[in-house]
């Protein structure tokens, strides 16, 4: 298990042993979506925002 810091609010987030690269996590403090970009060393970055097409 490893920890990373949220790039938005700097909260410490613990990554579970089952966490995989590309997984989307939610910061427990500020609620932003984070994408796991690396496991060794552990790293996350802000997840890309999903574009809504609203049926167009």
C-alpha positions in Angstrom: 0.0 0.0 0.0 1.2 3.5 -0.8 0.0 7.1 -0.4 -0.2 10.0 -2.7 -1.2 13.6 -2.3 -4.2 15.2 -4.1 -2.9 17.7 -6.6 -6.0 19.9 -5.9 -6.1 20.1 -2.1 -2.9 18.2 -1.0 -4.9 15.6 1.0 -3.1 12.3 1.6 -4.8 9.4 -0.2 -4.0 5.8 0.5 -3.9 3.6 -2.6 -5.1 0.0 -2.0 -2.9 -2.9 -3.1 -5.5 -3.7 -5.8 -5.3 -0.2 -7.4 -4.3 -0.2 -11.1 -2.9 2.4 -13.4 -5.7 4.2 -15.2 -8.1 3.8 -12.3 -10.2 6.8 -11.3 -10.3 7.7 -7.6 -12.2 10.4 -5.8 -10.4 12.6 -3.3 -12.1 12.1 0.1 -11.4 15.7 1.1 -12.3 17.8 -2.0 -14.2 15.3 -4.2 -12.2 15.8 -7.4 -11.7 12.9 -9.7 -8.1 11.6 -9.9 -6.5 9.2 -12.3 -3.8 6.9 -11.2 -0.9 7.5 -13.6 1.8 5.3 -11.9 2.2 2.8 -9.1 6.0 2.7 -8.6 6.3 5.4 -7.6 2.7 6.1 -6.8 1.3 9.1 -8.7 -2.1 10.6 -9.5 -3.2 13.6 -11.6 -6.5 15.3 -12.2 -8.7 13.0 -14.3 -9.7 14.4 -17.7 -13.2 15.8 -17.6 -15.8 13.7 -19.5 -17.4 15.7 -22.3 -21.2 15.4 -22.3 -22.8 15.3 -25.7 -26.4 15.6 -24.4 -27.7 13.4 -27.2 -26.3 15.6 -30.0 
